[in-house]
Amino acid sequence: MKKILVTGATGFIGSHCLQLLLERDYEIHAVFSKNKENKNNTLNLNWHKADLLDLNEVRDLMARIQPNYLLHLAWYCKPGKWVTSGINDNLLWVQSSLEMLRLFHKYEGTRVVMTGSCNEYDWNHGYCSEFITPKLPNTFYGTCKHSLQILFDRYSSEVDLSSAWARLFFIFGPHEDPSRLIASVILSILRGEPALCSHGKQIRDYLYVKDVADAVITLLESDVTGPVNIASGHPVALKEIIYNIADKLDGKNLVQLGTLPAAINDTPLVTADISRLSEEVGWQPKYDLDQGLDETINWWRNQINIGKN
């Protein structure tokens, strides 16, 4: 049986990845941080509480598990702060990730996937292609991710380790932080409150989180190496998503575009070239935007109902 270590296992993407891995022939070892609770008590999971920014704990974890596969999802991504702050945390995650990679190879691991970000690209180009678009991050987070990607790729090449870099774009779905755009609009309208938004003219490439998890696992089980964009390839204006949600909830009167300032790293267009994902990895989405929104709305509605009971 293949032994896999998953970091960030209780996170937004990690929780969905675990569900897919449970359907496959893996001995799963999942890491959750010491300031979080393990909410998944499935017997087929082996849980490990660890501070991955403590290199001694990383070394102990890798020595005990010695996985064949590594899916590294964990990082500093606190909503509202990851772009403009968390400088020390981002540096520590680079350090921790490199040590994890070194130990994974030391213990004869065979396949590793780490996650990057569309924030590695120069957003002024709009269309983001893995080997064509310049990498010129305008945030420290993006700089750290891209720096790690360069070292990750070169190290893997030097030691002949099979590796891929899942470069994530814009994600939505169940378990998303409620302060993020799609979740905040849904919650505001469900509560009968104004949905405060920026101008909404920004065009972005969103992918439903279950598809994101499926794409990452498919990449993990492939032999494709190097950076691969994880996105839909179908950009849409944010205001179209916002009004789509409002129509589904009969809350168009609650939408207030232009009441919030646009993000500091705002650009008119950010979309992905998904040729590698579709042609080389051989992955196709199971959800379109509309289906993903329906499931997300129903999930948040259930969360509100649970809170009332």
C-alpha positions as a LaTeX table, in Angstrom:
\begin{tabular}{lrrr}
\hline
Residue & $x$ (\AA) & $y$ (\AA) & $z$ (\AA) \\
\hline
Met1 & 0.00 & 0.00 & 0.00 \\
Lys2 & 1.24 & 3.50 & $-0.88$ \\
Lys3 & 1.99 & 5.67 & 2.14 \\
Ile4 & 1.18 & 9.38 & 1.78 \\
Leu5 & 1.77 & 12.36 & 4.05 \\
Val6 & $-0.64$ & 15.28 & 3.65 \\
Thr7 & 0.12 & 18.63 & 5.28 \\
Gly8 & $-2.58$ & 21.24 & 5.75 \\
Ala9 & $-5.00$ & 18.33 & 5.95 \\
Thr10 & $-7.71$ & 20.21 & 7.86 \\
Gly11 & $-7.54$ & 23.24 & 5.58 \\
Phe12 & $-9.85$ & 24.47 & 2.84 \\
Ile13 & $-8.29$ & 22.33 & 0.09 \\
Gly14 & $-6.77$ & 19.63 & 2.30 \\
Ser15 & $-10.09$ & 18.48 & 3.75 \\
His16 & $-11.41$ & 17.83 & 0.24 \\
Cys17 & $-8.20$ & 16.08 & $-0.83$ \\
Leu18 & $-8.50$ & 13.68 & 2.10 \\
Gln19 & $-11.96$ & 12.59 & 0.95 \\
Leu20 & $-10.56$ & 11.68 & $-2.46$ \\
Leu21 & $-7.53$ & 9.90 & $-1.04$ \\
Leu22 & $-9.77$ & 7.78 & 1.18 \\
Glu23 & $-11.33$ & 6.37 & $-1.99$ \\
Arg24 & $-7.90$ & 5.21 & $-3.17$ \\
Asp25 & $-5.38$ & 2.64 & $-2.00$ \\
Tyr26 & $-3.31$ & 4.82 & 0.34 \\
Glu27 & $-2.12$ & 4.61 & 3.91 \\
Ile28 & $-2.90$ & 8.22 & 4.77 \\
His29 & $-0.96$ & 10.25 & 7.32 \\
Ala30 & $-2.51$ & 13.68 & 7.83 \\
Val31 & $-0.96$ & 16.61 & 9.70 \\
Phe32 & $-2.89$ & 19.26 & 11.57 \\
Ser33 & $-1.44$ & 22.19 & 13.51 \\
Lys34 & $-1.38$ & 22.46 & 17.27 \\
Asn35 & $-3.76$ & 25.43 & 17.31 \\
Lys36 & $-6.46$ & 23.54 & 15.39 \\
Glu37 & $-8.74$ & 20.65 & 16.15 \\
Asn38 & $-8.92$ & 17.43 & 14.15 \\
Lys39 & $-12.54$ & 17.35 & 13.00 \\
Asn40 & $-12.31$ & 14.19 & 10.89 \\
Asn41 & $-12.28$ & 10.98 & 12.92 \\
Thr42 & $-12.30$ & 8.55 & 10.01 \\
Leu43 & $-10.62$ & 5.35 & 11.11 \\
Asn44 & $-8.61$ & 5.04 & 7.89 \\
Leu45 & $-6.72$ & 8.24 & 8.65 \\
Asn46 & $-3.59$ & 8.46 & 10.77 \\
Trp47 & $-3.52$ & 11.91 & 12.38 \\
His48 & $-0.39$ & 13.72 & 13.50 \\
Lys49 & $-0.45$ & 16.97 & 15.47 \\
Ala50 & 2.66 & 18.97 & 14.65 \\
Asp51 & 4.07 & 22.47 & 14.31 \\
Leu52 & 5.60 & 22.32 & 10.84 \\
Leu53 & 7.48 & 25.57 & 11.45 \\
Asp54 & 9.50 & 23.77 & 14.12 \\
Leu55 & 12.23 & 21.97 & 12.15 \\
Asn56 & 12.78 & 19.46 & 14.95 \\
Glu57 & 9.13 & 18.43 & 14.72 \\
Val58 & 9.41 & 18.19 & 10.93 \\
Arg59 & 12.42 & 15.90 & 11.28 \\
Asp60 & 10.69 & 13.72 & 13.84 \\
Leu61 & 7.53 & 13.50 & 11.71 \\
Met62 & 9.38 & 12.53 & 8.52 \\
Ala63 & 11.56 & 9.99 & 10.33 \\
Arg64 & 8.52 & 8.28 & 11.86 \\
Ile65 & 6.35 & 8.18 & 8.73 \\
Gln66 & 8.87 & 7.94 & 5.86 \\
Pro67 & 6.14 & 8.39 & 3.22 \\
Asn68 & 6.29 & 7.29 & $-0.41$ \\
Tyr69 & 4.15 & 10.26 & $-1.46$ \\
Leu70 & 4.03 & 13.80 & $-0.12$ \\
Leu71 & 1.24 & 16.32 & $-0.70$ \\
His72 & 2.33 & 19.58 & 0.88 \\
Leu73 & $-0.58$ & 22.03 & 1.17 \\
Ala74 & 0.21 & 23.85 & 4.42 \\
Trp75 & 1.22 & 27.53 & 4.39 \\
Tyr76 & 0.47 & 30.87 & 6.03 \\
Cys77 & $-2.81$ & 31.94 & 4.37 \\
Lys78 & $-4.70$ & 33.92 & 6.97 \\
Pro79 & $-7.43$ & 35.88 & 5.10 \\
Gly80 & $-6.81$ & 39.59 & 4.92 \\
Lys81 & $-3.20$ & 39.26 & 6.08 \\
Trp82 & $-1.36$ & 36.80 & 3.82 \\
Val83 & $-0.80$ & 39.39 & 1.06 \\
Thr84 & 0.41 & 42.32 & 3.15 \\
Ser85 & 1.81 & 40.75 & 6.32 \\
Gly86 & 3.04 & 37.46 & 7.70 \\
Ile87 & 6.57 & 38.18 & 6.45 \\
Asn88 & 8.32 & 36.02 & 9.03 \\
Asp89 & 5.73 & 33.24 & 8.66 \\
Asn90 & 6.24 & 33.10 & 4.89 \\
Leu91 & 10.01 & 32.85 & 5.30 \\
Leu92 & 9.60 & 30.10 & 7.86 \\
Trp93 & 7.32 & 28.17 & 5.50 \\
Val94 & 9.98 & 28.30 & 2.80 \\
Gln95 & 12.52 & 26.95 & 5.27 \\
Ser96 & 10.19 & 24.23 & 6.54 \\
Ser97 & 9.14 & 23.16 & 3.04 \\
Leu98 & 12.75 & 22.78 & 1.90 \\
Glu99 & 13.61 & 20.70 & 4.95 \\
Met100 & 10.54 & 18.53 & 4.35 \\
Leu101 & 11.63 & 18.05 & 0.74 \\
Arg102 & 15.18 & 17.12 & 1.75 \\
Leu103 & 13.95 & 14.56 & 4.27 \\
Phe104 & 11.38 & 13.16 & 1.87 \\
His105 & 14.21 & 12.34 & $-0.53$ \\
Lys106 & 16.44 & 11.07 & 2.27 \\
Tyr107 & 13.79 & 8.51 & 3.24 \\
Glu108 & 13.42 & 7.44 & $-0.39$ \\
Gly109 & 10.10 & 9.11 & $-1.17$ \\
Thr110 & 9.07 & 8.72 & $-4.81$ \\
Arg111 & 6.55 & 11.47 & $-5.72$ \\
Val112 & 5.90 & 14.91 & $-4.24$ \\
Val113 & 3.45 & 17.69 & $-5.08$ \\
Met114 & 3.66 & 21.10 & $-3.45$ \\
Thr115 & 1.22 & 23.95 & $-3.98$ \\
Gly116 & 2.07 & 27.34 & $-5.40$ \\
Ser117 & $-0.05$ & 30.36 & $-6.27$ \\
Cys118 & $-1.10$ & 32.49 & $-9.20$ \\
Asn119 & 0.45 & 35.30 & $-7.13$ \\
Glu120 & 3.81 & 34.13 & $-8.49$ \\
Tyr121 & 2.95 & 35.62 & $-11.89$ \\
Asp122 & 3.21 & 39.20 & $-13.10$ \\
Trp123 & $-0.52$ & 39.97 & $-13.06$ \\
Asn124 & $-0.03$ & 42.85 & $-15.49$ \\
His125 & 0.13 & 40.24 & $-18.24$ \\
Gly126 & $-3.35$ & 38.96 & $-17.38$ \\
Tyr127 & $-2.99$ & 35.59 & $-19.12$ \\
Cys128 & $-0.81$ & 33.27 & $-17.05$ \\
Ser129 & 1.13 & 30.48 & $-18.77$ \\
Glu130 & 3.60 & 28.34 & $-16.83$ \\
Phe131 & 6.60 & 28.77 & $-19.15$ \\
Ile132 & 5.76 & 32.02 & $-20.93$ \\
Thr133 & 4.33 & 34.57 & $-18.50$ \\
Pro134 & 6.99 & 36.36 & $-16.40$ \\
Lys135 & 7.13 & 35.57 & $-12.71$ \\
Leu136 & 7.14 & 38.93 & $-10.97$ \\
Pro137 & 5.16 & 38.67 & $-7.73$ \\
Asn138 & 3.82 & 41.92 & $-6.25$ \\
Thr139 & 3.48 & 40.46 & $-2.76$ \\
Phe140 & 5.99 & 38.95 & $-0.35$ \\
Tyr141 & 3.80 & 35.83 & $-0.21$ \\
Gly142 & 4.08 & 35.40 & $-3.99$ \\
Thr143 & 7.83 & 36.01 & $-3.85$ \\
Cys144 & 8.28 & 33.30 & $-1.23$ \\
Lys145 & 6.14 & 30.84 & $-3.17$ \\
His146 & 8.04 & 31.43 & $-6.39$ \\
Ser147 & 11.42 & 31.27 & $-4.67$ \\
Leu148 & 10.44 & 27.92 & $-3.20$ \\
Gln149 & 9.26 & 26.72 & $-6.63$ \\
Ile150 & 12.64 & 27.48 & $-8.19$ \\
Leu151 & 14.53 & 25.63 & $-5.44$ \\
Phe152 & 11.97 & 22.81 & $-5.42$ \\
Asp153 & 12.28 & 22.27 & $-9.16$ \\
Arg154 & 16.08 & 22.45 & $-9.23$ \\
Tyr155 & 16.52 & 20.16 & $-6.20$ \\
Ser156 & 14.15 & 17.59 & $-7.70$ \\
Ser157 & 16.11 & 17.65 & $-10.93$ \\
Glu158 & 19.47 & 17.29 & $-9.14$ \\
Val159 & 18.39 & 14.25 & $-7.09$ \\
Asp160 & 16.10 & 12.74 & $-9.77$ \\
Leu161 & 12.93 & 13.10 & $-7.68$ \\
Ser162 & 9.51 & 13.04 & $-9.36$ \\
Ser163 & 7.83 & 16.30 & $-8.41$ \\
Ala164 & 5.16 & 18.76 & $-9.54$ \\
Trp165 & 4.16 & 22.25 & $-8.48$ \\
Ala166 & 0.38 & 22.81 & $-8.38$ \\
Arg167 & $-0.04$ & 26.52 & $-9.05$ \\
Leu168 & $-3.47$ & 27.40 & $-7.62$ \\
Phe169 & $-5.66$ & 30.22 & $-8.89$ \\
Phe170 & $-8.99$ & 31.40 & $-7.38$ \\
Ile171 & $-10.96$ & 28.90 & $-5.34$ \\
Phe172 & $-14.40$ & 28.81 & $-3.73$ \\
Gly173 & $-16.66$ & 26.27 & $-2.04$ \\
Pro174 & $-17.60$ & 24.68 & 1.31 \\
His175 & $-15.27$ & 25.41 & 4.25 \\
Glu176 & $-13.94$ & 28.61 & 2.66 \\
Asp177 & $-13.15$ & 31.41 & 5.09 \\
Pro178 & $-16.34$ & 33.49 & 5.47 \\
Ser179 & $-14.46$ & 36.75 & 4.88 \\
Arg180 & $-13.54$ & 35.84 & 1.30 \\
Leu181 & $-15.60$ & 37.23 & $-1.59$ \\
Ile182 & $-17.98$ & 34.45 & $-2.60$ \\
Ala183 & $-18.54$ & 33.21 & 0.95 \\
Ser184 & $-19.10$ & 36.74 & 2.27 \\
Val185 & $-21.65$ & 37.59 & $-0.44$ \\
Ile186 & $-23.58$ & 34.36 & 0.20 \\
Leu187 & $-23.60$ & 34.85 & 3.96 \\
Ser188 & $-24.61$ & 38.50 & 3.75 \\
Ile189 & $-27.60$ & 37.78 & 1.52 \\
Leu190 & $-28.67$ & 34.73 & 3.53 \\
Arg191 & $-28.71$ & 36.96 & 6.63 \\
Gly192 & $-30.56$ & 39.75 & 4.84 \\
Glu193 & $-27.59$ & 42.09 & 5.17 \\
Pro194 & $-25.96$ & 44.34 & 2.54 \\
Ala195 & $-23.34$ & 42.52 & 0.45 \\
Leu196 & $-20.52$ & 45.06 & 0.35 \\
Cys197 & $-18.20$ & 44.62 & $-2.63$ \\
Ser198 & $-15.63$ & 46.47 & $-4.72$ \\
His199 & $-16.52$ & 47.58 & $-8.26$ \\
Gly200 & $-16.60$ & 43.97 & $-9.46$ \\
Lys201 & $-15.12$ & 44.62 & $-12.89$ \\
Gln202 & $-12.09$ & 42.46 & $-12.18$ \\
Ile203 & $-12.00$ & 39.32 & $-14.33$ \\
Arg204 & $-10.78$ & 36.23 & $-12.51$ \\
Asp205 & $-10.41$ & 32.48 & $-13.03$ \\
Tyr206 & $-12.40$ & 30.62 & $-10.35$ \\
Leu207 & $-12.54$ & 26.86 & $-9.78$ \\
Tyr208 & $-14.77$ & 24.98 & $-7.34$ \\
Val209 & $-12.77$ & 23.53 & $-4.44$ \\
Lys210 & $-13.83$ & 19.91 & $-5.08$ \\
Asp211 & $-12.45$ & 20.23 & $-8.61$ \\
Val212 & $-9.29$ & 21.83 & $-7.24$ \\
Ala213 & $-8.77$ & 18.86 & $-4.92$ \\
Asp214 & $-9.49$ & 16.40 & $-7.73$ \\
Ala215 & $-7.01$ & 18.18 & $-10.04$ \\
Val216 & $-4.29$ & 18.15 & $-7.36$ \\
Ile217 & $-4.77$ & 14.43 & $-6.64$ \\
Thr218 & $-4.80$ & 13.64 & $-10.36$ \\
Leu219 & $-1.54$ & 15.58 & $-10.73$ \\
Leu220 & $-0.07$ & 13.69 & $-7.77$ \\
Glu221 & $-0.89$ & 10.35 & $-9.41$ \\
Ser222 & 0.48 & 11.39 & $-12.79$ \\
Asp223 & 4.09 & 11.52 & $-13.95$ \\
Val224 & 3.87 & 15.18 & $-15.04$ \\
Thr225 & 6.63 & 17.32 & $-13.56$ \\
Gly226 & 7.19 & 21.03 & $-13.00$ \\
Pro227 & 4.61 & 23.80 & $-12.55$ \\
Val228 & 0.99 & 23.14 & $-13.55$ \\
Asn229 & $-1.77$ & 25.74 & $-13.35$ \\
Ile230 & $-4.83$ & 24.57 & $-11.40$ \\
Ala231 & $-7.76$ & 26.63 & $-12.68$ \\
Ser232 & $-10.85$ & 26.53 & $-14.87$ \\
Gly233 & $-9.47$ & 28.43 & $-17.85$ \\
His234 & $-12.83$ & 30.26 & $-18.02$ \\
Pro235 & $-12.44$ & 33.79 & $-16.61$ \\
Val236 & $-15.50$ & 35.71 & $-15.44$ \\
Ala237 & $-16.09$ & 39.20 & $-14.04$ \\
Leu238 & $-16.55$ & 39.24 & $-10.28$ \\
Lys239 & $-19.78$ & 41.23 & $-10.58$ \\
Glu240 & $-21.24$ & 38.42 & $-12.71$ \\
Ile241 & $-20.52$ & 35.92 & $-9.93$ \\
Ile242 & $-21.93$ & 38.30 & $-7.32$ \\
Tyr243 & $-25.17$ & 38.88 & $-9.23$ \\
Asn244 & $-25.45$ & 35.17 & $-10.00$ \\
Ile245 & $-25.40$ & 34.47 & $-6.26$ \\
Ala246 & $-27.89$ & 37.28 & $-5.65$ \\
Asp247 & $-30.28$ & 35.90 & $-8.28$ \\
Lys248 & $-30.15$ & 32.45 & $-6.73$ \\
Leu249 & $-31.00$ & 33.91 & $-3.32$ \\
Asp250 & $-33.43$ & 36.59 & $-4.51$ \\
Gly251 & $-31.19$ & 39.22 & $-2.94$ \\
Lys252 & $-30.14$ & 41.47 & $-5.80$ \\
Asn253 & $-31.28$ & 44.53 & $-3.83$ \\
Leu254 & $-28.67$ & 43.73 & $-1.15$ \\
Val255 & $-25.68$ & 43.89 & $-3.52$ \\
Gln256 & $-23.66$ & 47.09 & $-3.14$ \\
Leu257 & $-20.90$ & 47.30 & $-5.72$ \\
Gly258 & $-18.21$ & 49.93 & $-5.25$ \\
Thr259 & $-18.64$ & 50.26 & $-1.49$ \\
Leu260 & $-15.30$ & 48.58 & $-0.74$ \\
Pro261 & $-11.87$ & 49.53 & $-2.14$ \\
Ala262 & $-10.28$ & 47.19 & $-4.65$ \\
Ala263 & $-7.36$ & 45.06 & $-3.49$ \\
Ile264 & $-3.89$ & 46.63 & $-3.51$ \\
Asn265 & $-2.69$ & 44.08 & $-6.08$ \\
Asp266 & $-5.75$ & 44.59 & $-8.30$ \\
Thr267 & $-5.48$ & 44.19 & $-12.08$ \\
Pro268 & $-8.23$ & 43.96 & $-14.72$ \\
Leu269 & $-7.60$ & 40.32 & $-15.70$ \\
Val270 & $-6.04$ & 37.21 & $-14.17$ \\
Thr271 & $-6.70$ & 33.92 & $-15.95$ \\
Ala272 & $-4.84$ & 30.67 & $-16.49$ \\
Asp273 & $-3.53$ & 28.73 & $-19.43$ \\
Ile274 & $-4.68$ & 25.21 & $-18.49$ \\
Ser275 & $-3.12$ & 23.36 & $-21.44$ \\
Arg276 & $-0.77$ & 21.36 & $-19.21$ \\
Leu277 & $-3.56$ & 20.43 & $-16.82$ \\
Ser278 & $-5.98$ & 19.30 & $-19.52$ \\
Glu279 & $-3.59$ & 17.83 & $-22.10$ \\
Glu280 & $-0.65$ & 16.46 & $-20.11$ \\
Val281 & $-2.28$ & 15.64 & $-16.78$ \\
Gly282 & $-5.49$ & 14.66 & $-18.58$ \\
Trp283 & $-7.80$ & 16.34 & $-16.09$ \\
Gln284 & $-11.23$ & 17.85 & $-16.74$ \\
Pro285 & $-13.55$ & 19.58 & $-14.23$ \\
Lys286 & $-16.67$ & 17.86 & $-12.95$ \\
Tyr287 & $-18.40$ & 21.13 & $-11.96$ \\
Asp288 & $-19.14$ & 24.34 & $-13.78$ \\
Leu289 & $-19.36$ & 27.66 & $-11.95$ \\
Asp290 & $-23.13$ & 27.45 & $-11.59$ \\
Gln291 & $-23.08$ & 23.97 & $-10.04$ \\
Gly292 & $-20.31$ & 24.96 & $-7.67$ \\
Leu293 & $-22.24$ & 28.02 & $-6.52$ \\
Asp294 & $-25.37$ & 25.93 & $-5.90$ \\
Glu295 & $-23.48$ & 23.48 & $-3.68$ \\
Thr296 & $-21.68$ & 26.30 & $-1.88$ \\
Ile297 & $-24.92$ & 28.19 & $-1.18$ \\
Asn298 & $-26.57$ & 25.03 & 0.17 \\
Trp299 & $-23.58$ & 24.33 & 2.40 \\
Trp300 & $-23.60$ & 27.83 & 3.89 \\
Arg301 & $-27.36$ & 27.69 & 4.36 \\
Asn302 & $-26.92$ & 24.47 & 6.36 \\
Gln303 & $-24.17$ & 26.06 & 8.45 \\
Ile304 & $-26.48$ & 28.94 & 9.36 \\
Asn305 & $-29.27$ & 26.51 & 10.26 \\
Ile306 & $-26.92$ & 24.47 & 12.40 \\
Gly307 & $-25.88$ & 27.65 & 14.20 \\
Lys308 & $-29.49$ & 28.44 & 15.01 \\
Asn309 & $-30.11$ & 25.06 & 16.64 \\
\hline
\end{tabular}
